[in-house]
Amino acid sequence: MAAIKSQDEMPLIRYYDKVVVVVALVILLISLAWLITAGVTQKKNVNSYMSAVESLKPAKSDLPAIDLSPYDKALTAVTSPARLVEGNETKPSFLLPERRVFCANAVCMKPVPAEAEQCWSCGEKQPPTGPRDPDPKQTGGVPAKWLRDMEVPLETDVAMDLDDDGFSILEEFASKTHPKDKSSHPPYAEKLVLKEMKSVRLPLIFSGVNSMPGNVKQLIFNWTGKLPRTYWIKENQPIGDTGYVAGEVTVKTEKRENKLTPGILKEVDTSTVVVKRKSDGKEIVLQVNESERNTDVEATVEFSVDKLELKLVENQTFTLRDEIYRVVELDMQGHMMKVENTANGKQKVVRKLDS
């Protein structure tokens, strides 16, 4: 059996790795040389092609562009042929004579231009011959001239609200405001409807007064509202959370005849106290043991623009969109309410519809 040879006896095996690296390096160098040669050749070909293209261009490049205006004129003549009479055909032109009418003066009867305001011969004033505005009844009671001034088409329904301010075109015309400007509108008080008026009872009873040491008076009040309560307070103190303040007390008695015992007089407590309402400073005089008394008139009104219902008393302020009003007067017998715009002082009387 033949013996295996060592690496010393086979030098190729010994330097195999180095040989592979050298061969790969040689191949890379050859490839790089080929790429450089190919790039140079390609650049020469491109330059040659561009030179050939440049040689094909004409010697003079400032040739005029094609004028298409004759074609445009021809197309216009076909689609919109010329007319013999242009513009307003009611006015005179080369082919249309001036329109004339006879003078309104039966004696004169000279031909007068239709647009003339007076006769050139006798000076008689001539009636208008142009188109007349339709009768206001045909435009819902609003003159056609006003509608044109406001840039509203004549066929528009005058019951419409064009600017969403709550007022129709007819209402804006009546108030001389602009129907297409939301900031220009009649007073919002015009849209108040008085639905009901009633008396308001004060749910507070002055039940009595006790004399305390040091000349101090203790007052007794009964609140008969949703949550009945009894308050013991001193003069000039708030009556709990009722919104009222107890004021000066006048202690007094009177001799009165008892219905059960005719002819016999008995001392009866008739003391009074002044209570003040915090909200508006209104003062009310209450007599001891007096049952709930009417203190205010309350009006129920509806703001028809926003379908808003309000309950109002005298001197109360309220807001209608961007306007603030104050209740000046409430008259139950007259079924009316008077309000005032706090900004300009203008007043408006609102009456109940069925009164």
C-alpha positions, 0 to 999 in steps of 0.5 A: 500500500502506497504511503500518503505524501506529506505537505512538504512533498506536495507544495501545491497543497501547502499554498492552496489558499494563497493561490486561490486569493491570487487567482480571484484578484487577477479575475477582479482586475481583468473585470475592472479593466473590461468595465473601464474599457466598455464605459469609454466605448459607450461614452464615445458612442453617445457623443457620436449619436448626439453629433449625428442628431445635431447635424440633422437640425436646420441651419436656421432655427428662428422660423416664425410660429404658425399664426392660428388667429385666422382659424379662430376668427373663422370659427367665431364667424361660424358659431356667432355670426354677425347681427345687423342690430346689436345691443338694446334693440329698443334704441335707435341704430343704423338700421333701427329708427328712433321710437316716437310717440304722439305728444300727450297734448291733444292740440300739439300731437307732435312726434316725441321721443318715447323716452322724453319727459316733456314735449320738445314743441309745447313743453307738455309733460309726457306720461312714462312709456317704459315698462311699469313695476307690478302692483305691490299686491302682486309682490306681497305688499312690498314695492318692486323698487324696494325689492330691486334695491335690496337685490331680492328677485321680484318673484321671491315669497315675501314671507321668507326669512332670507338672513335667518334673523327671525323676520320675513321680507315683509316685516323687514320692509315695514321696519326699513331694515335690510332683508339680507343682513342678519345684523339689520332687523326690527327690534326683537320685542316685536316677536314677543307674544303675551300668553298669560298674566297672573298674581304671584303670592309671597310664600312667606308669613310673618307669624309674630314678634317676641321681645328679648332682653336688651330691647332685641326683637325676635321675629318669626317667619313661616316659609310655605314654599315647596320645603316649608320651614320656620325661621327665628331671626332678628331685625335686618337679618336674612330670612334663611335662604328665601331671598328676603331680608327682614327689616324694621318691625312696628309692634302694635295692637288694636282692640277689635270685636270678636265675632263669637262674642259681639260687643266684647273688644279684645286686644289683637296683635297688628304688628308689621314688618318690612321685608326686602327682596334681594333680587331687585330691592323691592320692599313689602310690608307684611302684617302679623299672621297675614295669609300669603299675599299677592306681591307681583304680577307675573307675565308668561310670554313667548319669544316666537323666533326661538320658541322660548317661553319666559316668566317675567315680573316688573323690573326684571331684565331678560335677553332676546338673542343680542338685545337686553330688555327690562320689564317696565310695567305689567297691567293685569286689567289692561292685559298688557306688558311694557318693555324697554330696550336697555341699550337705546331706551325704546319701549314696546307695549305687548298686549295679549292677543285675545284681550 
